[in-house]
């Protein structure tokens, strides 16, 4: 899935605006609403995004400094997203929104002019600039989903989900490594129906015995661990595809617990 940096940056800006519209009218109680992420309020979702926007920009523009700070962090026990959230809980909603706006605008502007093939360090394996920006879009959509769930709002799925699905497919092996397991060598075919057209998005060998099929929205919700697979219309064929969907994780960090089925 080859996408130019200009287009990817614009898609991120558009996804950011969806989240911003959820946030801009919140009062103090709204910022403190609990989200489906255990122990996290709306405010924590936003501080998480703003913090890692700053880190992604540092990794892309000053990788030596990022790497040095990462080594210090790992020596001190590793990255704690909970610690990031707790460190910013005293900020009022207006300050959080201003931080998110500033960091996101700077990220979009700088990344749009970078070589997408350039490799940059990160908390997981190093990645390309294209993958780094795609990851920011994926995180924006996923954390935006948590905010929407907290507010009782249903988000309209768009073709931008293809970026989220793409990184979800590409991180199949990573999902196993996170859990100290060896990734299977079997190919998995993924076929997803687009949310806003009759298109079918595909990845993998068309003849593969293992397959995942269903709505792109459902796949994205599962690989970002925003919904339990039993609450979706996804279907699997083959033991490898079935196992992968039970542990899929499209983001770096500790293995996530996923969400319980809603029933």
N, C-alpha and C positions, 0 to 999 in steps of 0.2 A: 504494500500500500504506500506508494510514493506520493508525498504531499510536500509542496514547497513551503519554506519557512514563513513566507508572507501569509499564505492561506492558513497555515496552522496557527500562527499568531492571531489572525483575525477570528478564527474559530474559538480560540481561548478567550479573546476579548468578548465575544458574543455570549459564551457560557458564563463568563464572569458577570455580565450584566443581568443574566437570569437570577443569579444568586443575590446580586446587589438589590434588585427590586424586592426580594423577600426581606432584606435587612433594613432598608432605608426608613421605613415607617415604624420600626420597633421602639417601644418604650423600655424602661429599665426592666420591667417584669418580662418582656418579650425576650430580651437578651439572656435572661436567666432561665428560660424555659428548658426543661430537660429534653434531650434528644434520644433516639434509640440507642446511641452509643453509651454504654453504661458509664455513669458518672460524669458525662459531658453535657454541658448546656450549649445553647446556640453560640454563646460567646467563645467557647472552647473550640468549636468548629472553625470559627473565623480566625482566631489567633493562630491556630494550627496552619491554616493556609497562608497567612501573611508571613509567619516565621519561615516556612519552607520555601516561599517565594524568594525571600532574602537569601536563603542558603543556596537555592538553585542559581541565583544570579551570581553569587560569590563563586560557586563552583565553575561557572562558565567563563567568568571574567578574571578570576584570580585563583586558579586551581591549586597553586602552591600553598596559599594561605588557607584555603578550604581543607586541603589534605593535612596540614599541620594541626588545624583545630580539630579535625576528625580524629587524629591520632591521640590528642590530649583527651578527647571525649571518650574514646575506647579505653584508654588507660584508666580513666576514672569510673569505668563500669558500663559504658555504652550509652546509646541514645535512649532517652525516656520521653515519649510523647506526652505522658502524663505530667512530667516535670515542666515541659513547655507550656502545657495548659495552665498549670498551677501558677506559674511565674507571671501570668498576664491576667489573672482573674480580677485584679483590682482596677483594671482599665475600664472606664465607662464605655458604653456602646458607641458613642460618637468617636472616641479615640480609636477603638477597634476598627470601625468602618474607614476612618481616615488612613489608618495604617494599611489596611487591605487595599484601598484605592491606590495609595502611593506606590506600594510594593508591586502591585499587579501591573500598573501602568508602566513602571520602569522595566519590569520583566518582559512585557509584551514588546515594548519599544526596542530593547537591546537584543532580544532573541530573534526578532524579525530580520535583523541584519547579520546574523551569524551564519557560518557554514554549518549546515545541518549534519554533516558527516564528522565534525570535530568531536573527539572523545573527551568526556568530562568525568571527574570523580563523583561518587555519590555514596550514600550510606550502605547500599548494596553494591553489586558489581558496577564498574564504570559503564557509562552509556554514551550514546551519541547525543548531540545537542537536540536533534529531532526527537529522540526518545525522551529526553529530559522535559521538553516542552509538552509532549504528549502526556507525560506523567502528571504535569501540572493541570492539564485539562481533565484528565481522569479523576484526580483528587478533587478538583473544583466541582465536578458533577457529583461525585460520591458524597462529599461533605454537604453539598447543596441539597442532596436527597435527604440527608439526615435533618437538615434545617426545615425542609419542606414537610417532612413527616412530623416534626415537632409542632409546626404551625397548622397541620391538617390541610396542607395544600397539595394538589396533585400537579406535578410538573409535566409539561408537554414534551414528549420525546422527540428528538430531531435527528437529522443525519449526522450530527456531531458525535453521536454514540458510536459511529464506526471507529473513531479514534480510541474510545474506551474498550471496545470489543477487540481491536487489534492488539492493544497492550495486554489484554486479558489472555489472548491466545499465545502471545510471545512469551509470557511469563509462566507457561505450564511447567517447564523444568524447574524454574525458580520456586514454585509452590512446593515441590518435593524437597529441594535443597534446604528451604527454610525449616523443614521438619526433620532434617537429618536423614532423609531417605534418598535412595537412588532413583532418578527419573527414568521411567520406562523408555525403551527405544521404539516402541510401537507408535506408528503415525496415527494421528487423530484428525479426522475431517470435521470441520466446523462449518455449518450452513445456517445462516441467520436471516430472518426476514426483516427488512428495513422498517423502521417505524412510520415513515412518511411517504412510502412509495411501494411499488410491487417488486422492487429489487431484492435479490438474495445475495448477501455478502458471504463469501466463501474463503476458507483458509485450509491448507493441507491437501494431501493426496486424495483425489476424487475416488480412488479405488480402495481407500483405507477401510479396514474392517471395523475400526472404532470410530464412532461418530457422535457429534453433539448437534442437535437441530432444535430450532424453535425461534421465538421472537428475540430480536437483538436486545430489546430493553431487558428482558428477563435474564439473558446471558450477562449483560453488564451489571445488573443488580447482584447476581450470584458471584461473579469474579471479584467484585469490590466488597463482597460480604455484607451487602445491604438487605438481602433477602435470603431466606432459606430456600434451597432448590425445590423443596416440596411445595412451596407457595408459587411456583412458576409453571409455565407450560413447556419447559425444556424437556427434551427426550434424549436418552443416550442409548447407544448400541455398543456392546463390548465392555469387558471388565475394566480396561484401562480408562476409557472415557468416563465410565461411571465413578471410578475411584478419583480421577482428576477433579471432577465436578464437586466432589465432597470436600476437597481441600483447596480448591482454586483460590489464589490470592494475587491480585494484580498490583499490589503496592509493597514497598520495602518495609522492613521492620520485623518485629516478633510475629510468629504465627498468630493470626487472629482467631478468636473463638467462633466467629460467624454469628448469625442471628438465629434464634430459635424459631421453629415453624409457627406461623400465626394460626394455622388450623383452618 
